[in-house]
Amino acid sequence: MPEPYDVITMGRIGVDIYPLQTGVPLARVETFGKFLGGSPSNVAVAAARLGRRTAVITRTGQDPFGDYLHQALREFGVDDRWVSAVAAYPTPVTFCEIFPPDDFPLYFYRQPKAPDLEIHSAELDLDAVRTARVFWMTGTGLCAEPSRTATLTALRARSAAAPPGAPDYPRATVFDLDWRPMFWDEGNDGNGEAKDGNGEGARAHYREALAHATVAVGNLDECEIATGEREPHAAARALLAAGPELAVVKQGPAGVLAAHRDGTTAEIPPLPVDVVNGLGAGDAFGGALCHGLLAGWDTAHIMRYANAAGAIVASRLACSSAMPFPHEVEQALTEGRIGAAAPGATP
């Protein structure tokens, strides 16, 4: 049997078209850079940068941007064998505006439908999904069919492969709550704008996915969508009650709360950073979280490491190409701070 992957992620992919100027609205931007994008794809890149064997399950358009994404994944060391083309839909692109330290509007172009929502259950390599040491999926994968059924099929395969107490079975099934109201019919007016955004319809799908997850990760808005709770400790308790063993609640400037079903908790402050672009920080955090889970570190150390990885990317302009290497994360932890001119920053 082939060696299991360390990390398989499933879901969104696209091309990020980011300004190479900060503090400038899109109407006035003159130069842009092209980057691999999409949260689960970025998580796979982040874990690969940390030395893990990773792959992504997703779909692109059958177009030059799709060709670019295959090329970028390979260059980052991410296996693209489960990235297939959809002739009917174009590869999505995403633009952003960069107004540090905390304003980064995103503009998604995923019409009439994103190819990554055309993942079908019958196309999944469930043996690989079952045996991956970490499987990472997102809330966006639940927003439309056939992706929703495919994502839940993968989760059920993970659950069926992991009887309690079996040491050789998968270590972690991670649900990144990833709430994007504009991707859901219930929260979309047809022009990409959220109507109600309250997530009531989505919550049932989130609840079904949480029953199969061993780790849940989300910010306060996402935790509220998933559980109805916004206070960090209450949200963590609600996530644990829904099924996971570990709940990770990201609180921005207030740091991160991690709560385990065994009753232990860790509250870790953020690493000080001069923010350039905060958009990729959560994906770097996710890749580092996978790395720490695989390494068997204690929860507090995982959170400190993931915080440092996220801070490094926040100090850089890009997302995927900004993901840090292990020596950079260790240096950040040693120094206790990240500056705007962090090593390896995208110019």
ZITA-V39518 format. One record per residue. RES is the residue in one small letter. PHI is phi in degrees with one decimal (* if undefined). PSI is psi as a letter, one per 20 degrees, with the letter a starting at -180 (* if undefined). Layout:
res;phi;psi
RES;PHI;PSI
RES;PHI;PSI
This chain:
res;phi;psi
m;*;p
p;-60.3;q
e;-61.7;p
p;-62.4;q
y;-71.8;q
d;-67.6;g
v;-140.3;p
i;-119.1;p
t;-108.8;q
m;-141.1;p
g;138.4;c
r;-69.0;q
i;-145.9;q
g;-177.9;a
v;-107.1;p
d;-86.5;p
i;-108.4;n
y;-106.8;q
p;-61.6;q
l;-94.0;j
q;-127.7;p
t;-105.2;q
g;72.7;j
v;-126.1;p
p;-66.7;q
l;-55.0;h
a;-60.3;h
r;-112.5;i
v;-69.9;p
e;-109.2;h
t;-132.1;q
f;-131.5;q
g;-116.3;q
k;-108.2;p
f;-139.4;q
l;-60.7;p
g;-140.5;a
g;101.3;p
s;-53.2;g
p;-64.3;h
s;-68.3;g
n;-64.8;h
v;-62.5;g
a;-62.6;g
v;-63.1;g
a;-60.7;g
a;-68.4;h
a;-64.3;g
r;-59.0;h
l;-91.1;j
g;96.8;j
r;-94.1;q
r;-84.3;o
t;-128.2;q
a;-149.0;r
v;-130.4;q
i;-104.6;o
t;-165.0;a
r;-141.5;q
t;-119.5;r
g;-74.7;r
q;-92.5;m
d;-154.3;r
p;-59.9;h
f;-66.0;h
g;-63.4;g
d;-59.8;g
y;-60.4;g
l;-65.7;h
h;-59.5;g
q;-60.8;g
a;-65.6;g
l;-58.0;g
r;-62.9;g
e;-63.7;h
f;-84.6;i
g;82.9;k
v;-102.1;p
d;-68.9;p
d;-107.8;j
r;-63.5;h
w;-104.9;k
v;-107.5;o
s;-117.7;r
a;-99.3;q
v;-117.7;o
a;-68.1;h
a;-76.9;h
y;-129.4;q
p;-77.1;q
t;-60.6;p
p;-67.8;q
v;-126.2;q
t;-132.5;p
f;-105.4;q
c;-139.7;r
e;-115.0;q
i;-122.2;o
f;-124.5;n
p;-60.5;q
p;-95.9;i
d;-144.5;k
d;-127.5;o
f;-136.1;m
p;-60.0;q
l;-112.9;q
y;-127.6;o
f;-90.9;p
y;-117.8;n
r;-129.4;k
q;-107.6;q
p;-75.0;i
k;-162.0;q
a;-77.7;p
p;-57.4;h
d;-69.8;i
l;-93.6;j
e;-104.1;k
i;-77.2;p
h;-108.2;q
s;-57.5;g
a;-65.6;i
e;-90.4;i
l;-74.5;q
d;-88.4;n
l;-68.4;h
d;-63.0;g
a;-66.8;g
v;-62.5;g
r;-62.1;g
t;-92.8;i
a;-57.3;p
r;-67.9;h
v;-132.6;p
f;-116.2;p
w;-121.3;p
m;-130.5;r
t;-132.2;r
g;-61.5;h
t;-60.5;h
g;-64.0;i
l;-96.2;i
c;-80.7;i
a;-156.8;q
e;-90.8;q
p;-84.8;j
s;-58.6;h
r;-59.7;g
t;-64.0;h
a;-63.0;g
t;-64.1;g
l;-67.8;h
t;-62.4;g
a;-62.6;g
l;-64.6;g
r;-64.6;h
a;-63.3;h
r;-63.4;g
s;-62.7;g
a;-67.1;h
a;-87.4;i
a;-128.4;m
p;-62.9;q
p;-53.7;p
g;82.1;j
a;-84.9;o
p;-70.3;h
d;-89.2;j
y;-93.0;r
p;-53.6;q
r;-81.0;h
a;-152.1;p
t;-117.9;o
v;-105.5;p
f;-106.1;o
d;-83.5;o
l;-60.8;h
d;41.2;m
w;-83.1;o
r;-125.8;n
p;-59.5;h
m;-68.2;i
f;-88.7;i
w;-101.6;p
d;-57.5;h
e;-67.5;h
g;-117.3;k
n;-131.8;p
d;-91.2;j
g;95.6;i
n;-114.4;j
g;82.7;j
e;-105.0;p
a;-69.3;p
k;-88.0;f
d;-101.1;g
g;66.0;j
n;-83.7;i
g;73.0;j
e;-60.2;g
g;-67.9;h
a;-70.9;h
r;-60.2;h
a;-64.6;h
h;-68.9;h
y;-61.9;g
r;-62.8;g
e;-64.2;g
a;-68.1;g
l;-60.6;h
a;-64.1;h
h;-104.5;i
a;-87.1;q
t;-101.0;i
v;-136.7;p
a;-121.5;p
v;-132.5;p
g;-170.2;r
n;-84.3;a
l;-63.9;g
d;-61.7;g
e;-68.1;h
c;-63.7;h
e;-66.0;g
i;-62.2;g
a;-73.5;h
t;-124.4;i
g;84.3;i
e;-108.7;p
r;-116.0;h
e;-63.7;p
p;-53.2;g
h;-68.1;h
a;-65.8;h
a;-63.7;g
a;-63.1;g
r;-62.6;g
a;-67.1;h
l;-63.9;g
l;-62.9;h
a;-66.5;h
a;-81.3;i
g;145.1;g
p;-62.8;q
e;-90.3;h
l;-133.2;p
a;-114.8;p
v;-118.1;o
v;-111.0;o
k;-88.0;p
q;-121.6;k
g;61.7;c
p;-60.6;i
a;-85.5;i
g;92.5;b
v;-132.8;q
l;-111.3;p
a;-120.3;p
a;-126.7;p
h;-105.8;q
r;-63.0;h
d;-76.9;j
g;99.3;i
t;-79.2;q
t;-136.1;q
a;-140.7;p
e;-117.2;o
i;-116.2;p
p;-70.7;q
p;-71.4;q
l;-82.9;p
p;-56.7;p
v;-152.5;q
d;-87.7;o
v;-73.0;p
v;-102.5;g
n;-149.9;o
g;-85.1;j
l;-68.5;h
g;-95.6;i
a;-61.9;g
g;-66.1;h
d;-72.4;h
a;-63.1;g
f;-56.8;g
g;-64.2;g
g;-62.4;h
a;-70.3;h
l;-60.1;g
c;-58.6;g
h;-59.5;g
g;-67.6;h
l;-62.2;g
l;-66.0;h
a;-76.7;i
g;76.1;k
w;-70.0;q
d;-71.1;q
t;-59.1;g
a;-62.7;g
h;-67.2;h
i;-58.9;g
m;-66.3;h
r;-63.9;g
y;-64.3;g
a;-65.6;h
n;-58.4;g
a;-64.8;g
a;-60.5;g
g;-63.3;g
a;-64.5;h
i;-60.4;g
v;-67.5;h
a;-63.1;h
s;-85.8;j
r;-121.1;r
l;-79.9;g
a;-89.5;a
c;-112.2;f
s;-58.8;g
s;-73.9;i
a;-93.0;i
m;-60.4;p
p;-82.3;q
f;-91.5;r
p;-55.4;g
h;-65.5;h
e;-71.7;h
v;-66.4;g
e;-62.0;h
q;-63.8;g
a;-62.2;g
l;-65.5;h
t;-67.4;g
e;-80.3;h
g;75.6;j
r;-166.5;q
i;-120.5;p
g;-100.6;r
a;-64.5;h
a;-99.3;l
a;-60.4;q
p;-55.8;p
g;80.8;j
a;-63.5;q
t;-72.0;p
p;-69.1;*
